């Protein structure tokens, strides 16, 4: 029998790419994509895909939809506004779960259900996608290369809108609202969002670009997943002038403005309108650089992995779709609620990327 998948937010930019990935790489599936309003358009004309009009707030309808499938993939962001209701329903219904969450508060709520999911035999993998997601697996790859790791340094750059729609703009500005905790030198320290600019060498076509502290769930989960002293997660956009505009908003606007949902929406709409113009020359791609610094054979060394893709939304679809493929084909079975770097073994991570013709470039940056 074909496995049934429910993709919440499956008509959004990221959700539709997840659906396309699963259609292409997991043949024996039926996919139900949801949206708040009926529409004749679907991510794919493939007959294995169908649409369900669904409001997440309608819990009875949501519960019924979850109970009718084998896997739920939650793509209905921004996750700043979500709780763990969908995950709870999946655990109660005995249905495996994946999400593309990118918010620390949501991540903590999901992880609090670990024991319950484990008792019910449900595998739930959170923070999939590109960053967090593929980025975290690149970190795991680097950590496994070294005997001892002291510092993890993750940097991301996105071209323009990233092809991910206005939701990514909302997520960016919501991330500027307040300082956050990061793991530095073996203790938690508070930093300001979009601070401490650092110029990082990314693969072509990006080159050296500025990145800044940004509150991502991997700030927390990587420090829990690996025995390290410092975890750095920094984000930037291309072209670089967007970084200066975002920094101005973060540091010069009154904090009360950034707490106002109307202001967030205004900034998101204006930024998205700007990127519809600049996307033509900046592209909508993504680059991730994951560095693990520590020791191998008692010698100090840095192991660095990079990955690029010409479309950020497609890359996110690959990250999430590949985890769905592994769950549906029983290659991944780990009851509990897990951040991606704890759930996905490196060999399976590499296998799914190779199937999708995505290349990882890795090198030691110091003599071993």
N, C-alpha and C positions, 0 to 999 in steps of 0.2 A: 504494500500500500504506500501511496505517496505521503510524505510528511507535510503537515500543514504549518505554515508560519504566519504569525500576525505581526505586521510592522506598524507600530503606532507612529503617526507622523510620516507615513510612507510615501506621501506625495510631496514632501519637502525636498529641498536640494540634496541633503545628505541621505534622508530616508529612501528617496528614489534610487540613489546610487547603490545603497545596500541591496535594494530589491533587484536591481540589474545584475549585481555581482552574484547573488544567489541563483538567479535564473540561469546565468552563464556557467556556473561551476558546480551546481548541485541539481542535477537533472530531475530527480524524483521528488519534486516538491510542488505544493500549491501555496501561493502567497496571497494573503489578504492584506491590502494596504488601507490604512484608515486616513480620514480627513474630516474636518468639521462640516464641510459642505460637499454635496454631491457634484461631480464633474465628469464629463465624458473622457477626460484625459487620464491615462495611467502611465507609470514609469516605462512600461513596455507593452506592446500589443500582444505579447505572448498569451495564449489562452489559459496558461497556468496561473495567471494573475487576475485578481478581482478586487473590487473596491467595496469598502464598508464605511458608511457615514457614521461617525462616532465622536461623541464628546467625552473626554476623559472624566469630566465631573459626573457623568451619568454612570454611577457605579454598578448598577444592576446590568446595564447593557455591556459595560466593560467586562464584568465578571463572566457574563455569558460568552462573550467573544474569546476570552482567555481560555475558558473551559473547552472550547471547540478545536484547539490547536495543540501542536507539539512543542512549539517554541515561540516565545514573545521577544521581539526586538523593539526596544523603546528608543525612538528617535525624535520624540515630541518635545523639543527644547523651547526656550532656554531652561536649563535645569536649575537655575537660581530660583525658579518659581515652582519647582516640583517637589513632591515628597515621595516616600517609598511605597505608596499605595499599590502601584502596579506590581512591584516586586512582591509585596505581601500577598496579593491575590494569586500570583503565579505559584508561590510556595504552597498556599492553601489548595490550589488546584492540581499540584503535582506537575507543573509545566516549567521547563527550563527557560532561562531568561538571559538576555544580553541588553546592554544599553550603550549609548554614545555620550554618557554624562561627562561634563567638564567642569563641575562645580564641587568645591570641597565640602560644603555643608550637605549637599545631596549624597556625596560619597560616604560620609560618616553615617548618615541615616541608613544607607544600604548595607554598609558593613556591620551595623548593629544587628542585622538579621542573619548573620553567618551561622550561628548555632542552630537556629530554627530551620534554615535551608538544609543544613547538614543532616539534621534529624529526619527530614522528609526526603532525603536523597535527591535534592534539586541542585543542579549546577547553575549558578548565576555568575556571569562574568561582566564586570562593570568597567567603565572608562575605556571602551574600545573605540576604534576610529583611527585617526592619524596622530593627533596630539590632544589629549592622551590617547594611547593605543599602540600603534606601530612604534611610536617613540619609546614607550616603556619597554617594549620587547627588544629594541636596539640597546637599551641600557642593560637589560639582562644578559644579552649576548656579550657585552663588554665586561660585565662583572664576572662572568664565567671564564673569561680569558685570563684573568689575573688571579694571583694567589691571595692578594689582600687589596681591598679597595678603600681609599680614604675619601675621595671626592667624586661625585657624579655631577656632570655639567651638561644640561640639556638646553639646546637653543633651537628656536624655530623661526622661520621667516615665511610670510605668506605674500604672494603677489596680489595687490589690490583686494578685491572682494573674495578671492579664493574660489569663486564660482559657487559659494555656499549660501548665497542669498542674504537677506537682511538680518536673519537670526544671528549670524556671526558678528554683525555690527553691534547688536544688542548685547551679546555676550561680552564683547570687548569693553563697552562702556560700563556695564554692570560690574566688571572686574576692577574698575577704578574707584569704586565707592568707598573703600576703607583699607587701612593697612592690614597686613596678614602675617602669619607666623611661618618662618622657614627654618630649616635645620642647618645650623652653621656651627662648626667647631664643637660638635657634640651637645648642642643645646638649642632650644627654640628661641628665635630672635625675631623681633617685629621689623618688617620693612615696608616702605611705601610702594604702592603700585607704580609701575612705569618710572622707576628710579634706577640709578647706578648703571648708566649706559656703558655697554661693553661692545667693542667691535670684534666680530667673529668672522673667520673665513669660511664662507659657504661654497659649495660646488657651483659651477656655472649653471645658469646665467647670472647668479646673484652676486658672487664675489664677496668682498668685505662689507658687512652691514652692521648697523647698530641694533642691539637687542637690550631688553629692559626686564627688570623683575616683573613677573605677572603671576597672579594667584591661580594656580592650576592644582587639581587634586593630587597630581604626582609629587607636588611639594611635600605632601603628607605621606602618600602611600610608598614612595620609593625609600623614604627614611624608615618605614616600618618593614619593608620587604628585604632590605639589604643592610648589612652591618657596615655603615659608613659614617664618617664624621660630618660631611657637608653634602647637601643636595641643592644645586642651583638650577632653577628653571626660568629661562628668559625668552622673551618673545619680541619680534619686530615685524614691520611691514615693509614692502617694497612697492613704490619708490620711498626713499628714506624720509621725504618731507612729511609723510603721514605720521611718522614717529614723533616729529617735533610738534605737530598739531595735537596729537594724542597726549603728549607730555604736558603741553600747555593746559589742556583741559584738566588733567590729573592734578597739577600742582598749583595752578593759578585761579581756577574757578572755586567759588565758595563750596565747601563740602555739602551744604544743604541743597545746592543745585543738583549735585550728582545723586542725591537721595530721592529726587523727584522723578517719578516715572514718566511724566510728560517731557521732562528735559532729556531723559535717556532716549525716549522715542524720537524726539526732534533730532538729536545728535545722530542717531542710527539712520534716520531717513536722509539727512543731509550727506552723511558719509557714504551711504550706499549710492546716492545720486552721483557723487563725485567719482566713485570707483567705476561706475558704468562708463565713464569717459576714459579714465586712466587705464582701465583693464586692457584697452586696445594695444598699449605699448608695454605695460608692466607684465601682462599675462596674469593668470589666475592660479599659478602653481604654488608648490610648497617645497621647502627644504628643511630637513631635520638633521641636526648634528648632535650625536650622543657621545660624550667622552667619559671614560672611566679612568681615574688616576689613582695609582697605587704601586704595588710591587709584584714582580714576577721573578722567581729565583733570587729573591732578596735584593733585586735591583729596581730602582724607581723607574716607572714606565707609565705612559699614557696610551690607552687603546681607544681609537676614535672610529666611529661608524657614521656614515652619512647616507641619506636617501633623498632623492628628489622625485617629484611627479609634476607633470604639467597642469594638473587640475586637482586642487585641494579637496573638493567634494568627492571626486572619484577615488582619491587616495583614502579618504575616510570610509567610503563604501567598501573598499578592499579590506581595510582593517577589520571592520565589523562583519562583513560578509564571510571572510575566511574563518572567523571564529564560529559563525553560524554553520558553515559547511562542516567543520570538525565536530561540532555537537550533533548535528543531524546524521552524520556517518559513524557516530560512536567512536571516533578517534580521540575525542576529548570528553572525559567524564570525571568530574572532581566535585562532589557535593559540597556545598557551602557557597558563600558570597565572596568573590575574589576580585581584586584588581587584576588587570590583564597580565601584569608581569609575574604574578604568582600562579596564574592559571595555565598559561600557554608555554609549553616547553620550547626551547630554542629550535630543536629539529623540526617540529611541526610549523613553527613560525617561518623558518626558511623555506620549507616545502611549499606552503601556500603562496608565498611571494614569488617563488620560482614559477609556479603554475600560472601566475598572473603576469609574468615577465617583468617583475619589479626587481631592480638590482640594488643590492647593498654594497657600498664601498667601505672596506675596513682597512686600517693600518695602525701599526705601532708608530708613535711619534717620538719615541726615545729608544735608544739602543738597549736591547734586552741582553 
